[in-house]
Amino acid sequence: MTAVVETPAGAPAAGRPRPGEKVTLGRVLNSEWIKFRTLRSTFWSLVVAAGAMVALGLMFSAVITNKWDTMHPVRRAEFNAITVPLRGYFLGQLAVGVLGVMVITGEYSTGMIRASLSAVPKRLPVLWAKAAVFAAVVWAVTTVTAFVCFFIGQAFFSSKHIDATLSTPGALRIIFGTGLYLTVVGLLGVGLGAIIRSTAGAIAALFGILLVLPVLGEVLNFTSFGDKVNPYLPSNAGQQLLSVTTDPGMMHPWPGFALFTGYAALALAVAAYLLKRRDA
């Protein structure tokens, strides 16, 4: 990723205050917002995330509507009009996670991080500003996309009278929860990116946490140790917010999401510690 920020003639570089200006959190936030919105990777990652969510939601909804009359009773019993259109979050999390990693590792790969940290000697405001700007944008985009997916699905399901509404129990929690879950996935990526400082390494670590650990957890289910570990794995805990019902032995939605948020907070805390201790 090429982190290049163009500034008007005579204007200071993003993140570098004019002589005599005090470095404030507001100015650091504005600097990070300029960098975030001017990167092509930001636009395309969000387009991929939103596009994958909408495309998969449309596909699942269309196929189920088309097959409903001949669908096996067991499959009908498993159907839920709220969650089906939102299944695309599983692919969306990959794009959001990659963007979260690249928000920080892109500056390390280009050396721009040295300019950012020299402009903000206390260092930590840079990390907090990156995380705040990232979280605000990703939450807004993914939450709006979740609403779009939901209404697309209900447009299909209404023809078979199997649709849900926003007042259906669990609907608003799951729709808003989709945006919250994806935002925390991205923040976990930001933390890992700041810790590892390598795009490839941080993406591998993130995907290992989100995709590989649950598979290992299923293996542990064949042992007595599995019930003590599996519910508390990051993605298993966080995704309970996106379920209408709670599976036996799993955490309840909001406690599970709180634990998932704690994992991301821990990654950011470790990143903050290392940012203060290591050279840029």
N, C-alpha and C positions, 0 to 999 in steps of 0.2 A: 504494500500500500504506500502511495506517495502522499505524504502529509505536507501540502503546500497551501499556504494561506496568502491570498493576494490582498494588499492593502492599498488604499488610495494614496496618490502622491502626497508626500508631506505628513502622512499619518504614521503613528508609531506602529510597530509590529504588534500583532495580537498578543496580549499578555504582557507587553512591555510598556509600563506607564511612561508618560511624558516626564521630563525633569521636574522635580518638585511635587509630583503627584504621589499621593499615598496609595500603597497597595491595599485594596479593600476586597472583601469577599465578593461584593457586587461586580467589581472590575474583573476579578478572576473568573467569575461566572460568565460575564460577557465575553471574555477571551475564549473560554472553552466552548461557548455557544457558537462563536465565529468559526473556530476550528472544526467543530462537529458538523455544522451545516454546510461547510465548504468542501468537505471530503466526498468524492464520488462514491466511496464505499458505503457511506451512511445511507445515501439515497437508494442504492441498489440493494443493500442488505434489507432495508425496510420494505422495499418493493417485493423482494423475494419472500420475505416473511408473510406479508399481507396477501400476496398472490397465492402462495401455497395454502394458506388457511382458507381463502375463498374458494379456490379451485377444488380442493379436497372436500370441503363442506358441500359444495354444489354437486360434486360427483356422488358422494355418499347419499345425499338426499334424493337425487334423481334416481339412482339405482334402487334404493329401498322403496320409493314410491312406485316405481315401475313393477317391482316384484311383489308388492304387498299382498295382492289377491291370492298369489300362489305360495306365499311364504309359509314355512313350517311353523306350527303353533309355538314351538319352543323359541324360535327366532323372534316371533312377534312379541312374546312375553319379555324378551330381553331388550326390545326396542325402547329407546327413550328419545322423545322429540327434542329435548334440550341439548343433550350431549352429542348426538349424531352430527349436526351441522358444524360443531366446533372441534371435530376430531383432527382437523388440520393443524391444530396447535402443536402436534407432535413434530411436524416438519418445521413449523414456524420457529420453534425453540432453537433449532440448529442455526438458522440464519441470525437470530437475535443473539445467540451465544457467541457466534463468530464475530459479530459486530462489537459486542462487549469486549472481547479480547483485543480486537484491532484498535479500539479507541485508545488503548494505552501502549500496546506493543508497536503500533505504527510510529509513534514518536521515538521510541527507542531505536527502531530500525533505521530511521532517517537522521537521528541525532538531534531532532528538534526538542527532545525532552530537556536537553541542557539549557536551551534558551528559556524554556518555560520555568525551569527551576531557578535560573539566575534572576528571572524577573520576580519570582516569588520565593525569596530565600527561606521562608518557613516551611516550604515544600508541601506540607499536608493540605493546605487549601487547594492546591492543584488537583490532588486526588479526589477530595470531597466535591470540588466543582465538576470534575469530569463525571463522577458518579451521579451527581444531582441532575446535570443536563441530560445525560444519557437516560436516566430513569424517567424523567418527565416526558421526553419525546417518545420513548418506547412505550410507556404506559398509555399515552394518548393514542398513538397509532394502533397498537394492538387491541385496546379496548374498543375503539371505533370499529375495527375490523371484526371483532367478536360479535358486535351488534349486527353488522352487515351479514355475517355468516348465519346468525340466528334467524334473521328475518328472511333470508334466502331459503333456508330450510323449511320454515313454516309456510312459505308460499307453495312449496312442493307438497308438503304434508296435508295442507288444507283440502286438497282435492280428494283425499281419502279420509278426511275428518279425523286425523290422528295428530293434528298440530297442537302446539303449546302456545302460551302467551307469556308476557313478562310477569303476569301475576301468578303463574304456575309456581308452586313451591319449589324453591331451589334455582329458578331460572336466573334471577338477577345475581345471586351469589356466584353461579357458574360463569355467567357472561363477564362480570367484573373480575371474577377470579382468574379468568383466562388472561386478561391483561396484567393482573398482579403477578401471576405465576411466571409469565414470559419476562416481565421486568426483572424479577429476582434472578431468573436464569441469566439474563444479561449482566446483572450486577455481579453474579458469581464469576462470569467471564472476565469482567473488569478486574476483580480481585486476583484471579489466577494470572491474568496478563501482567499485572503489576508485580506479582511475586516471581513469575518465571521469566518474564521479559522476552520471551520468544513466542512468536505467533503460532508456529507449528506445535511447540511444546505445550502451550497453554490450551490450544484447541483440543489436543489429544487428551490432556488432563480433564478438561470440561466434558468432553464426550464420554470419557471413561466413567466419570461420576454420574452422568445422566443416563447413559445407555448400558454400560458394562456392569456397573454395580447391581442394578436390578436383576440382571441375568444371573449373576453370582448369588444374589439373594434367593432366586428360585431354586438354585441348587441346594442352598442351605435349608430350604423348606423340607428336605428329606431327612434333616437331622433335628434334634431337639433344640439346637442352637439357633435355628432359623427364625423361630417365633420371637426370639429376643432381639434380633438384629434387623430383620427385613422391614418391619413397619417404620423404622427410624432412618432408613437410607434416604438421602436427600430427595431424589425425585419421587420415591414412593410416598414420602410424607407430604411433599408439596402438591402432588397431583390429587390428593384427597379433596382439595378445595374444588376440583372439577368433577367430582362424582356426586350423583344424586343420593346414593345410599352409601353407607360405610361398610366395607367388607369386614367380616369377623377378624379380629386380631389387628386390624389397621387403626391408625390414629383417626380421630374425628377431624373434620375439615379445617377449622381455624387453628386448633393446636398443631396439626400437621403442617399447615402453612407457616405458622410461627417458627417451628423448628427449621423448616427449609430456609426461611429468612435468616435465622440464626447462623446457618452454614455460610450464607453469603456475607453476613456481617463479620463472621470470623475470618473469612478470606480477605475482606477489606481491612480488617484490623491488623492481620499479619502483613498485608501489603503496606499499610501505613508505618508499621514498625520498621520494615526493611527499607522503605523509602527514606526514613530518617537516618538509617545506619549505613546504607551503601552509597557508593559514588554513583553518579548518573552515568 
